[in-house]
């Protein structure tokens, strides 16, 4: 008889070093107050959130004349997802912190591969934006 998978009591280590190519969500000032929510898909009580980092749009070095200005921010976040079980999918949601609303979504990505490290491309980042996070799941070994 197979035993059910048990949750990892120490959780899953999450590192998010930076976000790149993020669109400006604020109407005034060409900026976004960027933060990332990370949770185990289907387990909303596992959610961890980075600090909010203000970013202003800028033209990237080597950008073409049709490339849109975007935001890069250093997040330097290390956290832990409690209740992780092998096979769980990890959902990353990048948001803009607003005082009036719950936060505009600036892109999302899902990872199911523990030990994943590197560039995580975001879906729904806005037309013409190629946004991504730099992340590490697990201890990187």
PyMOL commands that set and color helices and strands:
alter all, ss='L'
color gray80, all
select strands_A, chain A and resi 12-22+31-40+43-49+53-56+71-81+90-96+104-111+117-121+132-137
alter strands_A, ss='S'
color yellow, strands_A
deselect
rebuild
show_as cartoon
